Amino acid sequence: VMASRRLAGRGNAFLVVRWQTAGGKWTAEAGDVTVSCPTPREEWGELFGVARVPEGADTLVVLLLVQGQLSEKDAAWFDDAKVYCLDSPGE
């Protein structure tokens, strides 16, 4: 999974991969993947991570999240979110 992010002011932005069952219930929370970005906040940076589908999961959910914003001057932008399916060797 990947997305671009840029920040202004305070706060942080990150990407989380979570899973749901076919019935729409959250599952395998221990397998959630949180992805942060080392690029300086004022620049567009890439959030990039890899997640393995856990047993019993039916749907991958990508959450683009922010935290720590305290005023209207604090902002986060996301762009170009993508999900790629990679086959594991031997599967």
QUICOR-V785745 format. One line per field, one symbol per residue. phi: phi as a letter, one per 40 degrees, with the letter a starting at -180 (. if undefined). burial: I if it has 24 or more other ideal C-beta (glycine too) atoms within 12 Angstrom, else O. Layout:
phi->???
burial->???
//
This chain:
phi->.aabaabbgchababbbbbbcccgccafdccdbbbbbccddcbcbbcbabbbccdgcbbcbbbbbbagcbacccabbbafcabbbbccdgb
burial->IIIIIIIOOOOIIIIIIIIOOOOOOOOIOOOIIOIOIOOOIOOOIIIIIOIOIOOOIOOIIIIIIIOOOOOOOOOIOIOOOOOOOOOOOOO
//
